[in-house]
Amino acid sequence: MNMMKRYVKSLSARALPYALCIVLLSMLSAVTSLAAGSGERLVLSWTGDPATSITAAWRGEAERQEYMQIAPELTYNEKGFADAVTVEAECKDISLDNTGTWHFEATTSGLTPDTVYCYRVGCGGDWSEVRTFKTDDPESRNVTFAYMGDVQTANDMEEDYALWGELCRAMVERNPETSFAILGGDLVNSGISTEMFDCLLKNASPVFSQVPLFSTVGNHESNFIGGKPELYLDYFAFPENGPEGFEEEFFSFDVGNVHVLSLNDWIFSGEQNLTDEDFARVDDWIRNDLATSHADWQIAVLHVPVYEVHSDTRATLVREAWGSIFEDYGIDLVFEGHQHVYSRSYPMYQEKVDYEKGITYIMGVSGAKFYDSADESRAERTFYNTANYELVRTDGDTLTVQALDIDGNELDYVSINQRGVSVTRGEYIETLWKAAGKPTPAGESPFTDADTDAITWGYEIGLVNGYGGGLFGPEDMIKDWQIDLILDRR
């Protein structure tokens, strides 16, 4: 295979057509806080299935019962919220001194995939503005999302966060098909400052009250005694499917054909005083999460880089612990931050450049704090002193990443082709079964989506385990790492 086949660069940006026309009026206005009353600092996320649920988190003005009301856009246009689903919100005081910073979270499930909804939050006569979002299409192989590295401010908090808010607004204005965004940690300078989180969310809300927002944990969120990002976890609502004791510090979700893992690699700082058993539990969770994913693309997001551009002993620990896991289980792309430059690595495999098996690591910075130097020895593209975001698009077997500035100028571009051979999981096992002489299995298939002698035989002799939940995915294209795993079991 041509060593350059997977990584093809282009100097021109691509524009993809998209059927959805999201209501952007409030997004594209000047970045200000929401109207007084309920619904301030309102952001969306998914804590359940992105195709059938949505979670809203917001700040309220008092300890009271508040709600989320939601209706399909077509229904809302005819009846307003007369037929809306109304969900009670959980209320809690998240101020460190118990002076009353009231935070609300509400989740609605049972939604229809690939559908635009209108919603508002509040109570009585005190409701937020009406906003929209779109549920995921789980069958789509065309997904667009954004990555934004460190948001951390440099000098003036209000000014720096306002500039970052303008970057978010420009990002969605130019790319309204963006289905979600994920931040790379260090959202604030001090993880114990409610003032900083409030200022961040004030500038995030105009965009991310309509586009779901996620994050990974940075060191600046973790400066509590014991190293847990306590206030950060209070402000945000993320999936709770991580390893026991690390819920919302580690999580994963699927959107279309993309599987995203958010990993708190600040655990390697030593601040949480983890035991060997703790680290083993985290490692096992990562392996199992990747082994049971059948998305086309596997993308990890973490804060401390795997391949650092400034010397950092914690980066070495991350690379030693997780680098081989990423390689063994087919990670395609890793986003990272921490070192305040943009840097895209060469495709790296076992700490060497490898255009066939290598993983691309992209470090971004979207805030106002920059470093003006870096070790570029492992970097294919590096630039400095420019706030940027990365726009990721999947198109079937191809994934592209553009690095863009606030004016939409393309600063970098990479295209990655899908690893693996053109054969399905079912076809591959059938080939091995035929080579073994077509043995008759002893029992019945344990899989609800695959009932062939070949797959049943493969399961009985320990070649395959499936994805879990009784699924095998016989029509999924097999990945290189899956082939390697099967061959190791023979």
N, C-alpha and C positions, 0 to 999 in steps of 0.2 A: 504494500500500500504506500502511496506517496506520503512521505513524512509531513508534508505541508497540507494535506487534504483537510484536516480538521480545523485549521486556523487560516482563514482567508481574510485579508484586510481590504477595506475599501475606504476611499477618502470622501465619498459622498454619503450624506444621510439618506435614510429611507423613510418614506411616509406610507403608512398603512391605512387603507380605508377602514372605517368602523361605522356600524349602523346606528349605534347609540348616540343620541344627542342629549347629554346630561345638562340639566338646568344649572348654569354657571353664574347667574347674576350675583349671588352673594360671594361666590369665590373670587370673582374678577374685580370686585370693588376694592377700595383701599383697605389694607389690613388694619382692622380695628377690633376691639373686643365686641362681643355680641351685646345686644340690647340689655339694659339693666333688668334684673329679675332672673328667672330660671333659664337654664340652657347656656350659661357662660362656660367657656373652655370645653365645648362639646366636641368629642371625637368619636369616631366609629372604629370598631375592630370586629374580628370574628373570634368567638370562644367556642363555637360549634362548627357545623358544616357550612362553609361559605356559600353553598348553593341554596341553603334552606334556612339560614339564620343570620341575625345581625346583633351586635352588642353596641350600645351607646354608653358613654361615660361622660359626666358633666359636673360642673360645680353649681350648687344652689346657694340661695341666700339665707336659708333657715333650715332648722331640723323639722322636716315635715314629710308627708307622703307625696312623692312625685311619680310621674308616669311617662311612659313612651306610648304614643299613638302612631299607628302605621297602617297604610292602605296602599294597594297597587295604584300606580300613577293614573291609570285609566279610570279607576273607581273614584279616586280623589278629584279628578277633573270634573266628574259628574256630581258627586255628593259631598265633597270635602271629607271630613273625618266622621261623617254620620255612621258609616259601617266599618269604622276602623277597629283593628285589634288594639286593645289597651292592656299594657303590661305594667305592673307595679315595679318601681325601682327600689333597689337596696340603698339605704342611706347610712353613711358613717362619717364620723368626725376624724379627719386625717391630719389635723394640725398637731404639731409636736407638743404644744403647750396647752392643748385642749381649749383654745379660745374660740373655736368654731369655724373650721374650714369644711363645709359640708359637701360631701362627694356622693354622687348617685351613679348607679350602674343598672342597666336593664337589658335583658336579652329576649328577643322574639325569635321563635322557631316556627317550623311548619310553613315557611315561605315557598314560593314557586321559583325554580331555577331560571336563570337568564331573564329576569323581570325587573323593571324599574319600579321602585317604591317611593312614596312620599312619607315623611314622618315629622313629628315634633315631640318635644319633651317639656314637662312642666306639670301644672295642675291648675284647676279652676280657670280664672281669667288670666293666668300668668304663664303663657306658653312661649316657647322659642319660635323663631322663624321656621317656616316649613322648608325642609331640605329633602334632597333625593339621594338615592344610591341604587346600585344594581347588583342583584345576586349573581353568583358565579354560574357559568355554564360548564358543568363538569366534563362534558364531552368535547369541549373546544381544545384544539391543538394550536390555537393562536392566542397567546396571552401577552399582555403588556403590563409591566409594573416598574416601579422606581426604587433605587437604592440611594440613600443619602448618608454619607459619612458624618463624622463628628459635627454636632451642631454647636458645640461649646463656644461661648462668647470670649472676646479678647479684652475689650475695654468697657464700653458703655452697654450695659445689659439691654436696656430698652431699644437702643439704636441697632445693636447687633442682631437681636431677635427679630426686629422689624425687617431688617435686610434679608434674614433667612426666610421670613414669611413671604417676602416678595419673590424669592427664588422658588418657593413652593407654588405660589400663585402662577408664576410664569411657566413652571413645569406642566401644570395641569391645563393651563390655557392653550399651550402649544400641543399638548398630548392628551386630549380629553378621553381617550380610550384607556388611560391608566387605571388599572383595576385595584391596585393597592400600592402602598409604599412601606418600606422598612428602613429604620434608622440603625446606624452602626454603633450606638452607644455614645457615652459622654454627651448627653443631651444638655446637661447643666454643669456648672463649675463646682457646685456643692450639692451633693445629694441630700443634705439635711435642710435645704432652703425651700420652703413653700413658696417664697417670693419668686425664685427662679423658675420653678415648675409652673407657677401661674403665668409668668411672662411668656415662657415657651408655649404653653397651651393657648394663650390668648392669640398668638400669631399663627399657631397651627390650625386653630378651629375653622377659619373661613374655608380652608381646603379640605381638611381631614374630618369635617363633619359630614362629608359626602363621599370621600375616598377612604376606605379603611386604612388605619395606621398601625404599624407594629414596630418593635425595637428589640435590639439585643442589649445586654447589660454592659456598661462601661465602668472603669475604675472610679469615675467621679460620681456615679450613682451609688457606689458601694462604701462610702466613707462613714458608715455606722460602725460602732463597736461590734465586732463579730463578722464584719464584711458583707452582711446581707443588704441588698438595695431596698430598704424597707419602705421609704416614702415613694420611690419609683413604682414599687409593686402596688402601693395603695392608689396611685393616680391612674394607672393603666389597667386595662382588662385584656388579658391574653389567654390563649388556650392553656388548660391545666393538665396537659397530657405528658408532662415531663417526668423525670425520675422522682421517686418519692423523696420529699424533703426539698426538692428544687423546682416545684411547680411554678410556672411562669418565668423562671430563670432559664429554663430549657423548654422548648415547645416546638411543634411542627404542625404544618397544615398543607393541604393541597388546593391549588387553584388551577382549573383546567388540567393541563398536562405537566404542571410544575409542582414539585415537592420542595418546601422550604423548611429548613431547620434553623432555629435561633438558639445559639449556644453561649452560655456564660463562661467564657474562658478566663475571666478574672478569678475563678476558683484556684488557678495556679499561682496566685499571688501569696497564698498562705494565710490570708486574713480570715478565712472561714474555718481554719484548723481542721481540715477534712482528714479522715482516716483513709487508709488504703482501701478499705471496704467501700467508702463513699466514692472514691475515684473509680473503683471497679463497677459500681452500680451505674454511674454516669456513662462510662464506656460501653457497658452492656446495653444501656438504653439507646445510645447512638447507633450501635450495630443493629439492634433489633428494629429500630425505626427505619433504617435504610433497607434492611433485608426484607421488610414487609411492605415497602413502597413499590407501587407499579406505575408511577408517573414516568413520563419520558425523560424529564430533567430533574436532577437532584442538585439543590443549591443550598449552601450553608452560609450563615451570616454570624460573624463573631466580632469581637472588638480588638483584642490583641492580635496582631498579625501572625500568621503561620510562618511567612517569610518576611522578616522585618527589614526595614530600610534604615533603622537606627538600632544600634546594639541594645538588646533587651533579653535578659535571661529568661523572662517569662515566656517570650516568644519561642525560645528554644524548648521550653517545657511543653508548650502547646504542640509544637511540631513533633516532638518525640512521642507524645501521647496520642495525638489524633491524626497526624499526617498519614500514617499507614492505614488507619481506618478509612479515611477519606479516599485513599487510593484503592483499597481492597473492595469497597462497597460502592464504587462508581459515582462519587461526587463529580459533577461537571464544572462547577464554578463556586468560588468562595469569595464573599465580600468581607472586608475587614476595615479597620480604622486605626485610631490611637496615635498615629504618628504624623498627622496633619499635612500630608501631601497627597497628590494623586499619583498612584503608581500601579501599573499593570505588569504583572510578572510574565516572563516567558512561561509556557506550559511546563510545570515542574512535576517530576516523578522521582521519588527516592532521592530528593535534593539535587537532581540534575535536570537539565533542559531535555524534554522529551516531547516532540510534536505528535507522537502517536498515542501515548498513554497519559501525558501530563495534564495537570489541573491548572487552570488559570486562576490567579489570585489578584483581586482588584481592591486597592485601598483608595477610599474616597474621603473628601472633607467638604462639608456643605456650609459650615459656619464661618466665623470671622477669625479664628485662630489658625495661623499657618506656621510651618517650619520652612526655611529657605534652603535646606540641604537634605540630601539623602544618599544612601548607597544604591547606585543604579546598576550594580553588577548583575543582578538577577531580573532586572526590569526591561521590558520591551518598550514601555512608554512611561515617562514621568514628567509631571509639570508642577509648578509651584504657585503659591499666593493667589489662587483662584478658587472661589467657591463653586462647587459643581454638583451635579447629580448624575446618576447613571440610569439610563433608560434601557430596560431589558425587554426584548421581544422574542417570543418563540413562534416559529412558523414550521410546524411539523417537525422535521428532523434537523432543523437549523435554529440556533439561538444566536442573537446578536446583542451586543452591548454598545451603546453610545455614551460617551462622557460629554456633557453639555454644560455651558455656563448660563447665566441668567438671561442673556440675550439670544440664546438658542444656538450659539456657535458650537460646532462640533470640535471637541478637543482630542478625542480619541475614538476609535471604532475597532471592534473585533467581532469576527463571526466564528462560531464554533459548530462543527458538525457532530451529529450523534455518534457516540461510540457504538460498537457492536456490529454484528453481521446481519444480513437481511434474511433472518429466519425467525420464526416465532418460537416461544417457549415450548409449545406443544410439538412443533415440528422437530425441534432439537432432541427432545426426549424420545420421540418416535424413531429418530435415526439411531440413537444408542440402543433402543429396544430391539430394532431390527438386527443391529450388529451382534446383539447377544443371542440371536436365534429366536426372537419373538416368544419369550417364555410366558406361560399363562400365570397371571397373578393369583395369589391364594385367596384374596378377599375382594371386597368392593371398594370402589374409589371413595376416598374421604373428602373429595372436593365436590362442591355443588355445581361448579361450572366446568368440570372436566371429568368425563366418564369413559376414558379409553383404557384399553389394556396397557398401553405404553406408559401412560402417566401413573396408573395404579401400580404397575411394576416398579417404576422409578421411586415412588413413595415407599413401597414395601422394602426395597433394598437400601433405602436411606440416601438416595441421590437428590431428592427434592422434598421440600417441606411445604411449599406454597407460601402465600402471603399472610396466612392467618385468617380466621373467620370462615374457614371452609372454602377459600378461594385459591385458585391456582393461576389464573390469567393465561390460558393457553394461546390466546391470540395476541398477547403482548410481544413486542419484539424483544428477543433475549439480549442481555447486555454482556459485555466482555467479562465483568466481574462475576456474573452469574455462571457463565461457562467455566471460569476458573474454579469457582466453588464446587460445581458439580464434578469436575475432573479430579479435584482434591479428594472427593468422597468415594471415588471409584476404588 
